[in-house]
């Protein structure tokens, strides 16, 4: 058996170095800190507009027998392969840890692709010389129908002043 190294063929090792200031990649620790940076404010505003355009929720007063869950923002800087900032992502998430099984919900399901599936598809693509393309969605929503009503408080910084509760 002959290998590249036995014939004196070596692939040079390349190290990826990034020279980006840490301030441009820092993720805010609080909502007030996020509002003070233009890029984070724009990311929150974009997601909020996407919620309204997709009719994701309705602003209603909650009944007394339902618990209103809080929400928070999760901030993430998305970078390209070369280390430059691609976009600022500010996701709104529900603090669902207050929910009670069989009262607030009955089961949970999160559709996530398994790494073995990705490897299998990539192996098929390579063996068949298929073109591989990547894309990123700004906002995706499942078309699942909830059997339960979920009540969430309005996001900080985006509270409707005419209907604050």
Kinemage of the C-alpha trace (Angstrom):
@kinemage 1
@onewidth
@group {chain A} dominant
@subgroup {mainchain}
@vectorlist {calphas} color= white
{ca unk a 1} P 0.000 0.000 0.000
{ca unk a 2} L 1.371 3.383 -0.943
{ca unk a 3} L 0.401 6.582 0.821
{ca unk a 4} L 1.079 10.184 -0.045
{ca unk a 5} L 3.524 10.530 2.835
{ca unk a 6} L 5.552 7.525 1.673
{ca unk a 7} L 6.063 9.355 -1.639
{ca unk a 8} L 6.976 12.606 0.081
{ca unk a 9} L 3.631 14.270 -0.674
{ca unk a 10} L 2.343 16.335 2.202
{ca unk a 11} L -0.645 18.643 2.304
{ca unk a 12} L 0.303 21.934 3.912
{ca unk a 13} L -1.587 22.652 7.112
{ca unk a 14} L -3.463 25.919 6.969
{ca unk a 15} L -4.648 27.584 10.112
{ca unk a 16} L -7.674 29.837 10.065
{ca unk a 17} L -7.023 33.056 11.882
{ca unk a 18} L -9.601 35.719 12.517
{ca unk a 19} L -8.679 39.311 13.160
{ca unk a 20} L -12.058 40.730 14.035
{ca unk a 21} L -12.491 42.936 17.041
{ca unk a 22} L -14.329 41.259 19.891
{ca unk a 23} L -16.672 44.229 20.256
{ca unk a 24} L -18.197 43.634 16.818
{ca unk a 25} L -18.911 40.004 17.684
{ca unk a 26} L -20.073 40.447 21.259
{ca unk a 27} L -23.589 39.347 22.041
{ca unk a 28} L -25.598 41.543 24.418
{ca unk a 29} L -26.314 40.322 27.938
{ca unk a 30} L -29.481 42.371 28.400
{ca unk a 31} L -32.300 43.825 26.330
{ca unk a 32} L -31.224 47.388 27.198
{ca unk a 33} L -27.714 46.622 25.952
{ca unk a 34} L -29.195 45.198 22.725
{ca unk a 35} L -31.299 48.305 22.123
{ca unk a 36} L -28.193 50.471 22.367
{ca unk a 37} L -26.555 48.747 19.344
{ca unk a 38} L -28.081 49.533 15.964
{ca unk a 39} L -27.519 46.050 14.474
{ca unk a 40} L -29.213 44.252 17.387
{ca unk a 41} L -32.115 46.700 17.412
{ca unk a 42} L -32.608 46.137 13.665
{ca unk a 43} L -32.505 42.341 14.164
{ca unk a 44} L -35.193 42.518 16.861
{ca unk a 45} L -37.317 44.853 14.747
{ca unk a 46} L -37.021 42.553 11.704
{ca unk a 47} L -38.131 39.490 13.656
{ca unk a 48} L -41.033 41.400 15.186
{ca unk a 49} L -42.195 42.514 11.729
{ca unk a 50} L -41.913 38.901 10.515
{ca unk a 51} L -44.175 37.795 13.366
{ca unk a 52} L -46.831 40.302 12.352
{ca unk a 53} L -46.605 39.578 8.630
{ca unk a 54} L -46.903 35.808 9.273
{ca unk a 55} L -49.815 36.289 11.719
{ca unk a 56} L -47.864 34.332 14.329
{ca unk a 57} L -49.865 35.609 17.277
{ca unk a 58} L -52.892 37.629 18.292
{ca unk a 59} L -52.827 40.276 20.972
{ca unk a 60} L -55.563 39.231 23.430
{ca unk a 61} L -56.195 39.580 27.157
{ca unk a 62} L -55.487 36.249 28.873
{ca unk a 63} L -58.240 34.464 30.772
{ca unk a 64} L -57.780 34.168 34.518
{ca unk a 65} L -57.431 30.365 34.462
{ca unk a 66} L -54.389 30.363 32.141
{ca unk a 67} L -50.799 31.090 33.029
{ca unk a 68} L -49.046 33.792 31.027
{ca unk a 69} L -45.505 32.772 30.170
{ca unk a 70} L -42.700 35.237 29.894
{ca unk a 71} L -40.337 35.574 26.983
{ca unk a 72} L -36.763 36.591 26.381
{ca unk a 73} L -34.359 37.260 23.536
{ca unk a 74} L -31.526 34.971 22.542
{ca unk a 75} L -28.815 36.819 20.638
{ca unk a 76} L -26.383 35.194 18.216
{ca unk a 77} L -23.862 36.613 15.759
{ca unk a 78} L -23.894 34.550 12.548
{ca unk a 79} L -20.542 34.584 10.753
{ca unk a 80} L -19.395 33.440 7.326
{ca unk a 81} L -16.707 30.803 6.901
{ca unk a 82} L -14.114 33.576 6.690
{ca unk a 83} L -15.101 34.997 10.074
{ca unk a 84} L -16.896 38.117 8.856
{ca unk a 85} L -20.315 38.912 10.267
{ca unk a 86} L -23.143 37.614 8.102
{ca unk a 87} L -26.035 38.794 10.266
{ca unk a 88} L -27.202 39.481 13.775
{ca unk a 89} L -29.933 37.104 14.931
{ca unk a 90} L -32.240 38.015 17.819
{ca unk a 91} L -34.696 35.189 18.457
{ca unk a 92} L -37.692 35.584 20.703
{ca unk a 93} L -38.215 32.503 22.868
{ca unk a 94} L -40.927 31.606 25.344
{ca unk a 95} L -39.934 30.761 28.877
{ca unk a 96} L -41.791 27.466 28.703
{ca unk a 97} L -40.220 26.000 31.820
{ca unk a 98} L -43.236 27.208 33.830
{ca unk a 99} L -45.581 24.881 31.961
{ca unk a 100} L -47.139 21.874 33.660
{ca unk a 101} L -47.421 18.545 31.805
{ca unk a 102} L -51.050 17.566 30.967
{ca unk a 103} L -52.268 20.978 32.079
{ca unk a 104} L -50.470 23.445 29.805
{ca unk a 105} L -49.292 20.869 27.240
{ca unk a 106} L -49.530 17.138 26.492
{ca unk a 107} L -46.345 16.288 24.604
{ca unk a 108} L -43.353 17.997 23.070
{ca unk a 109} L -41.853 17.614 19.649
{ca unk a 110} L -38.991 19.443 18.041
{ca unk a 111} L -38.158 18.453 14.450
{ca unk a 112} L -34.393 18.361 14.246
{ca unk a 113} L -32.370 16.667 11.544
{ca unk a 114} L -29.897 14.080 12.751
{ca unk a 115} L -26.206 14.364 11.813
{ca unk a 116} L -26.274 10.840 10.341
{ca unk a 117} L -28.977 11.949 7.901
{ca unk a 118} L -26.849 14.892 6.783
{ca unk a 119} L -23.824 12.635 6.295
{ca unk a 120} L -25.902 10.144 4.269
{ca unk a 121} L -27.293 12.869 1.997
{ca unk a 122} L -23.836 14.389 1.498
{ca unk a 123} L -22.387 10.958 0.685
{ca unk a 124} L -25.133 10.425 -1.919
{ca unk a 125} L -24.518 13.865 -3.405
{ca unk a 126} L -20.781 13.290 -3.695
{ca unk a 127} L -21.091 9.802 -5.159
{ca unk a 128} L -23.628 11.004 -7.750
{ca unk a 129} L -21.860 14.327 -8.530
{ca unk a 130} L -24.891 16.316 -7.421
{ca unk a 131} L -24.619 20.046 -6.843
{ca unk a 132} L -24.784 21.006 -3.173
{ca unk a 133} L -26.220 24.368 -2.176
{ca unk a 134} L -26.805 25.897 1.218
{ca unk a 135} L -29.508 28.333 2.230
{ca unk a 136} L -30.604 30.028 5.392
{ca unk a 137} L -34.132 31.007 6.335
{ca unk a 138} L -34.711 34.163 8.322
{ca unk a 139} L -37.949 32.931 9.810
{ca unk a 140} L -39.572 29.524 9.675
{ca unk a 141} L -42.759 28.332 11.281
{ca unk a 142} L -44.226 24.892 11.503
{ca unk a 143} L -47.757 24.462 10.280
{ca unk a 144} L -48.675 22.387 13.303
{ca unk a 145} L -52.020 22.951 14.950
{ca unk a 146} L -51.820 23.470 18.689
{ca unk a 147} L -54.555 21.880 20.762
{ca unk a 148} L -53.738 24.124 23.695
{ca unk a 149} L -53.938 27.883 23.986
{ca unk a 150} L -50.570 29.401 24.834
{ca unk a 151} L -50.441 32.849 26.387
{ca unk a 152} L -47.185 34.776 26.316
{ca unk a 153} L -46.411 38.234 27.617
{ca unk a 154} L -45.460 40.887 25.105
{ca unk a 155} L -41.731 41.113 24.360
{ca unk a 156} L -39.809 43.792 26.264
{ca unk a 157} L -39.336 46.854 24.108
{ca unk a 158} L -42.224 45.889 21.809
{ca unk a 159} L -45.222 46.350 24.106
{ca unk a 160} L -48.339 47.789 22.505
{ca unk a 161} L -48.967 51.005 24.461
{ca unk a 162} L -52.726 50.937 23.753
{ca unk a 163} L -52.999 47.336 25.089
{ca unk a 164} L -50.125 46.839 27.551
{ca unk a 165} L -51.712 43.811 29.286
